[in-house]
Amino acid sequence: MVDVYSTSLRQGQGTGLHLRFQADGEVLDVHLGPAWYVDAQGFAIEPGDFLKIKGMPLTKDGKPALIAVEIERGEATLTLRDGEGFPLWRRGAQLSLERSP
């Protein structure tokens, strides 16, 4: 199960986009990035979508969480962070939505 939700970022910087992902009876909070960045990529995530998520594990409030690096949905890939985990929106990156031929 995938549930999409947003949170307020600090100091009025907009909203952050998250996924609540449930697998094997455990709920995992997946941090994507600013909603404006995900929206600009043209990558919409809907509840119930089948996703492949690559990320970096962390613990938030004593619970397992994940910082998303890349998300695949069908033939579309959304890259959010580089290989070192640095957010692409902070580098002024161009749109990173790639489509397979």
Sequence and secondary structure as in RCSB ss.txt:
>XXXX:A:sequence
MVDVYSTSLRQGQGTGLHLRFQADGEVLDVHLGPAWYVDAQGFAIEPGDFLKIKGMPLTKDGKPALIAVEIERGE
ATLTLRDGEGFPLWRRGAQLSLERSP
>XXXX:A:secstr
 EEEEEEE GGG  EEEEEEEEETTEEEEEEEEEHHHHHHTT    TT   EEEEEEEEETTEEEEEEEEEEETT
EEEE B TT  BGGGGT    EEE  
